[in-house]
Amino acid sequence: TNPHNHPHLSGSIYLKMVLEKPILIDCRDHLNGRLCSVVAKELLAGQKIILVRCEEMVISGSLVRNQTKYAQFRNKRMNTNPRRGPFHFKSPARIVWRTIRGMVHQKTHRGQAAIGRLSTFEGIPHPYDKMKRKVIPAALRVVRLKPGRRYTKMGDMANLVGWKHKELVDSLEDKRRAKADAYFQKKKAGAALKEKAEAACAGELAKVNEVLSAAGY
């Protein structure tokens, strides 16, 4: 039967959803809530998403304010047996993961499947350091937060509430940046050499280029 004629079925569910391969998002200088809401919507649509550099994400408000709010949040526990939850994560990646979990209706099968499509990391571990990273313009601090307003880096807040790996992540990120810079300088030198070689034999290639352009290349 035609699904469009069926009284209980919408034709839209038969349209094939166009999804990309996993999207890698660099969280640096994004506002926490805004980024998480966009990511949650994509996860529910079936998109796989990887968040890197969660410790560089920001929350509006001063460090003292956010530290106080997190301290109040950590007081929320089961009265008779705190080991049963709620569980308060200390690492930036897990804090972000928990924020998104609250946005995907995780007590349903659909929500569980959605949160299963998410990966969060501090720093940029291998193999993601070699992949193209994207940003979400609608969630960037420079776009959304009024200049002069205070904000808190997630890594700084996590460090104050008990996260023990800030120095380690910082040192690994320094090493990664040094390697990335060396690769970029080498790539730039190669591109300059290629440009120089093309300029040197421009006269010889003129006829070849004419033939190629006529063929549509």
Salt bridges, closest charged atoms under 4 A:
GLU20 OE1 - LYS134 NZ 3.44
ASP26 OD2 - ARG53 NH2 2.67
ASP26 OD2 - ARG133 NE 3.75
ASP29 OD1 - ARG141 NE 2.91
GLU56 OE1 - LYS153 NZ 3.41
ASP129 OD1 - HIS126 ND1 3.81
ASP129 OD2 - LYS130 NZ 3.65
ASP156 OD1 - LYS166 NZ 3.61
ASP170 OD2 - LYS166 NZ 3.33
GLU173 OE1 - ARG176 NH2 2.97
GLU173 OE1 - ARG177 NH1 3.92
ASP174 OD1 - ARG177 NH2 3.15
